[in-house]
Every structure is written in structure tokens, then in C-alpha cells.
């Protein structure tokens, strides 16, 4: 009888240990602003990338862009962490040459122009700790209006005569940030 009781106690402890272990495997729910990446060339078959950005894609959800990215204030260019921009070859933004490496990409929205900023900051949440003294390059780019409204903030790259254009779109707002080789 005593052996049976000990066996039952050990079996119960084992079952409890297994059930605790399976509960420890909780996974996070899908982020409301999922992470995405854009690169050039955009084909996954092409291994020799020139440029890539990893960013999160906030949704408008009946809000205005100016609510989410106010004019005149540094914005993280997406949601959550500030996007990481990787240059696999030296490029220029405006007249500023930028060496290969990984940087943070910010913008400052405006009515007619936005300021695109490449910063040497890394692993930054939002733009709360933005430090202008860490800027590597800045350029003013005009705002244009697209025909199609985009619910999710989006970034895409396109080949240009002298380099690569990074297109930013959200709602009907469109920007083209020119990178040259």
C-alpha cells in the first residue's frame, strides 16, 4: 500500500511538471503594426542587395497621418522600433556620402516637404531618444499625392538612373527619397 501511494505521488508530480512546461510556451499575439522589410533588388532570388529597410507598418484605422506622424516632429517612420536601414554599398543622400552599414531612418513630416534623416543610432524604440548630433545625412523631399489610398504605411524601392529611390506611402501621401551610388 505504501509503495502504491509513493508511485501515485511521483506520477502526480510528473503530470504537474509536464502541464507547467506546456503552459510556459505562450507566444505573443500578432502585432497590430506588423514588421516588414523592403529591399532593392526586391526579388528574393537576388542575393546581392544594395539597400534594405526593416520597419513596422501602422494602419490608419480612421485616423489621420498628422495624428500619427505630426508635422514638425521627428517620427520613427513606422511603428514600434525605429526602422533599420542597411546599405550594402556606399551611397549618398543628397550630397552626403554614406558608408556601408546599418543606420536608423527617421523623418520629420511637413505640409509640403518631409525631412528624411539617416542616423547612426541603433536599436531605438520610436523616436523618443532621437539625437540630432547622431545624424549622418538629411534631405528635404517633396510630398506628392497618390491616386490610391494605402491603409498600411508602406515602403518600396525602385531602380533610378543614378541609384535607388525609396518610396514611402500612407493614405494618399507619397514621398520619394533618392539614394545615389
MIMI-527178 format. One line per 10 residues: number of its first residue (from 1); their letters; for each residue x, y, z of N, C-alpha, C. Coordinates in steps of 0.1 Angstrom, whole numbers. Layout:
NUM) a) X Y Z X Y Z X Y Z | ...
// end
This chain:
1) xxxxxxxxxx) 8 -12 0 0 0 0 9 13 0 | 19 13 8 28 24 9 35 26 -4 | 40 16 -11 46 17 -24 37 23 -35 | 24 18 -34 14 23 -43 12 38 -41 | 12 43 -29 10 57 -26 22 65 -31 | 34 60 -29 46 67 -34 46 68 -49 | 42 57 -56 41 57 -70 31 67 -75 | 19 68 -69 9 77 -72 14 92 -70 | 21 95 -60 26 108 -57 36 112 -68 | 45 103 -71 55 106 -82 48 108 -95
11) xxxxxxxxxx) 38 100 -98 31 101 -111 24 115 -111 | 18 119 -100 11 132 -100 20 143 -102 | 32 143 -95 42 153 -96 47 154 -111 | 49 143 -117 53 142 -131 43 149 -141 | 30 146 -138 19 151 -146 19 167 -144 | 21 171 -132 20 186 -129 32 192 -136 | 44 186 -136 56 192 -142 54 193 -157 | 48 183 -163 46 184 -178 36 195 -181 | 25 196 -173 15 206 -176 20 220 -174 | 29 222 -164 35 235 -162 45 238 -174
21) xxxxxxxxxx) 51 229 -179 61 231 -190 53 235 -203 | 42 229 -206 34 233 -218 28 247 -217 | 25 251 -205 20 265 -203 31 275 -205 | 43 272 -203 54 281 -205 57 284 -219 | 50 278 -229 52 280 -243 42 290 -249 | 38 300 -241 29 310 -246 36 319 -257 | 30 322 -268 35 330 -278 28 344 -278 | 34 354 -283 28 367 -284 18 367 -295 | 7 375 -293 -3 377 -304 3 385 -315 | -3 385 -326 1 392 -338 1 407 -335
31) xxxxxxxxxx) 12 414 -338 14 428 -335 4 436 -344 | -2 447 -338 -11 455 -346 -5 462 -358 | 8 464 -356 16 470 -367 28 461 -370 | 25 451 -379 35 440 -381 47 445 -388 | 58 439 -385 71 442 -390 72 437 -405 | 79 445 -413 81 441 -427 94 446 -432 | 98 442 -444 111 446 -449 109 449 -464 | 117 459 -469 117 462 -483 132 463 -487 | 135 459 -499 149 459 -503 150 461 -518 | 162 465 -523 165 465 -537 178 458 -540
41) xxxxxxxxxx) 177 449 -550 166 445 -557 156 437 -548 | 143 438 -552 133 432 -543 131 417 -544 | 136 411 -555 135 397 -557 143 389 -546 | 136 379 -540 143 371 -530 154 362 -537 | 153 361 -550 163 353 -557 176 360 -559 | 175 373 -558 187 382 -559 194 383 -546 | 206 378 -545 213 378 -532 221 391 -530 | 225 398 -541 233 410 -540 224 422 -538 | 220 425 -526 211 436 -523 220 449 -522 | 214 460 -526 221 473 -525 217 480 -512
51) xxxxxxxxxx) 204 478 -508 198 485 -497 186 477 -492 | 184 478 -479 172 471 -472 168 479 -460 | 155 480 -458 149 486 -446 140 476 -439 | 141 475 -426 132 467 -418 124 477 -409 | 110 476 -410 102 486 -404 89 480 -400 | 81 487 -392 68 482 -388 57 491 -395 | 46 484 -398 35 490 -407 23 494 -400 | 22 506 -394 10 510 -387 -2 512 -397 | -14 510 -392 -26 512 -400 -32 525 -397 | -39 531 -406 -46 544 -403 -58 542 -394
61) xxxxxxxxxx) -66 532 -396 -77 529 -388 -86 541 -385 | -90 548 -395 -98 560 -394 -91 572 -387 | -78 572 -387 -71 583 -381 -63 590 -392 | -59 602 -390 -52 610 -400 -37 607 -398 | -30 609 -409 -15 608 -408 -9 618 -398 | -15 630 -398 -10 641 -389 -12 637 -374 | -22 629 -371 -23 624 -357 -12 615 -354 | -8 606 -363 2 596 -360 16 600 -363 | 18 610 -372 31 615 -375 30 630 -377 | 29 637 -365 26 652 -365 37 660 -373
71) xxxxxxxxxx) 33 670 -380 42 679 -387 51 685 -377 | 64 686 -382 74 693 -374 81 685 -363 | 76 673 -361 82 664 -350 88 652 -357 | 100 648 -351 107 636 -356 98 624 -354 | 96 616 -365 88 604 -365 97 592 -368 | 94 581 -362 102 569 -363 100 562 -377 | 92 567 -386 89 562 -399 83 548 -398 | 72 547 -392 65 535 -390 60 534 -376 | 60 522 -370 56 520 -356 66 512 -349 | 65 511 -336 73 504 -327 88 508 -328
81) xxxxxxxxxx) 97 499 -331 111 503 -332 113 512 -344 | 123 521 -343 126 529 -355 132 520 -365 | 129 522 -378 134 513 -388 149 512 -390 | 154 501 -393 168 499 -395 171 498 -410 | 179 508 -415 182 509 -429 197 503 -431 | 198 493 -440 211 488 -442 216 491 -456 | 227 497 -458 233 500 -471 244 489 -473 | 243 482 -483 253 471 -486 264 476 -496 | 262 489 -500 272 495 -508 272 510 -504 | 283 517 -505 283 531 -502 273 539 -511
91) xxxxxxxxxx) 265 548 -505 255 556 -513 255 570 -507 | 248 579 -514 247 592 -510 232 596 -508 | 230 604 -498 216 610 -496 219 625 -498 | 214 631 -509 217 644 -512 232 645 -516 | 240 654 -510 254 655 -512 262 648 -502 | 256 641 -492 263 634 -482 266 619 -485 | 278 615 -486 282 602 -488 280 594 -475 | 274 582 -477 272 573 -465 279 560 -467 | 287 556 -458 294 543 -459 284 531 -457 | 288 519 -462 280 507 -459 278 506 -444
101) xxxxxxxxxx) 267 500 -440 264 498 -426 250 499 -424 | 246 498 -411 232 498 -407 230 511 -399 | 219 517 -402 215 530 -396 200 530 -392 | 196 540 -385 182 543 -382 177 553 -392 | 164 551 -397 158 560 -406 146 567 -400 | 147 581 -399 137 589 -393 132 598 -404 | 120 604 -402 115 615 -410 109 626 -401 | 109 638 -406 101 649 -400 91 653 -410 | 78 650 -407 67 654 -416 66 669 -417 | 61 674 -429 57 688 -431 46 688 -441
111) xxxxxxxxxx) 41 700 -443 29 702 -452 33 699 -466 | 44 705 -471 48 703 -485 61 695 -487 | 69 694 -476 82 686 -476 83 679 -464 | 90 667 -465 94 660 -453 109 659 -453 | 115 659 -441 129 657 -440 132 642 -437 | 140 636 -446 145 623 -444 158 623 -437 | 159 615 -426 171 615 -418 177 601 -416 | 190 600 -418 197 588 -416 206 591 -403 | 204 582 -393 211 584 -380 220 572 -377 | 231 574 -370 239 563 -366 234 556 -353
121) xxxxxxxxxx) 222 561 -348 216 554 -337 212 540 -341 | 212 531 -332 207 517 -335 199 512 -323 | 190 502 -326 182 496 -315 174 506 -308 | 167 514 -315 159 526 -309 144 523 -309 | 138 525 -298 123 523 -298 117 537 -301 | 109 538 -311 103 550 -315 113 561 -319 | 109 573 -316 119 584 -318 120 592 -305 | 117 586 -294 118 593 -281 132 597 -277 | 142 590 -282 156 593 -278 164 598 -290 | 157 603 -300 163 609 -312 173 619 -307
131) xxxxxxxxxx) 185 619 -313 196 628 -310 202 633 -323 | 199 646 -326 203 652 -339 218 651 -341 | 226 651 -331 240 651 -332 245 637 -338 | 236 627 -338 239 614 -344 235 613 -359 | 230 624 -365 226 624 -379 238 621 -388 | 236 613 -397 247 610 -408 243 619 -420 | 230 619 -424 226 627 -435 212 631 -434 | 208 642 -441 194 647 -441 192 652 -455 | 179 651 -459 175 657 -472 160 660 -471 | 156 671 -477 142 675 -478 136 669 -491
141) xxxxxxxxxx) 125 662 -490 118 656 -501 104 661 -502 | 99 664 -514 86 670 -516 75 659 -513 | 64 663 -508 52 654 -506 44 655 -519 | 40 643 -524 30 643 -535 18 635 -531 | 8 635 -540 -4 628 -536 -6 616 -546 | -9 604 -540 -11 592 -548 -26 591 -551 | -29 583 -562 -43 581 -566 -50 571 -556 | -42 561 -552 -47 550 -543 -44 554 -529 | -54 551 -520 -51 553 -506 -46 540 -499 | -35 541 -492 -29 530 -485 -33 530 -471
151) xxxxxxxxxx) -40 520 -466 -43 518 -452 -31 516 -443 | -22 508 -448 -10 505 -440 2 513 -446 | 10 518 -437 22 525 -441 31 516 -449 | 36 520 -460 44 511 -469 56 518 -474 | 67 509 -476 79 513 -482 83 504 -493 | 87 509 -504 92 501 -516 104 508 -522 | 112 500 -529 124 506 -536 122 504 -551 | 128 514 -559 127 513 -573 141 518 -578 | 145 511 -589 158 515 -595 157 529 -601 | 167 537 -600 167 550 -606 180 551 -614
161) xxxxxxxxxx) 181 561 -623 192 563 -632 206 563 -624 | 206 570 -613 219 571 -606 219 563 -593 | 209 555 -590 209 548 -578 195 541 -575 | 190 544 -564 177 537 -559 168 548 -553 | 155 547 -556 146 556 -549 138 548 -539 | 137 553 -527 129 547 -516 115 554 -516 | 105 547 -519 91 553 -519 84 550 -506 | 79 561 -499 71 559 -487 57 563 -491 | 47 555 -486 33 558 -489 24 555 -477 | 14 563 -475 4 561 -464 -7 570 -467
171) xxxxxxxxxx) -19 565 -467 -31 572 -472 -28 576 -486 | -30 589 -489 -26 594 -503 -13 601 -503 | -6 602 -492 7 608 -491 18 599 -497 | 27 606 -505 38 598 -512 50 607 -511 | 61 600 -508 75 606 -508 84 597 -516 | 94 604 -522 105 596 -529 118 601 -523 | 125 592 -517 138 595 -511 149 590 -520 | 157 599 -526 167 594 -536 180 591 -530 | 184 578 -532 198 574 -529 206 573 -542 | 218 578 -542 226 577 -554 239 569 -550
181) x) 244 563 -561 257 555 -559 269 564 -561
// end
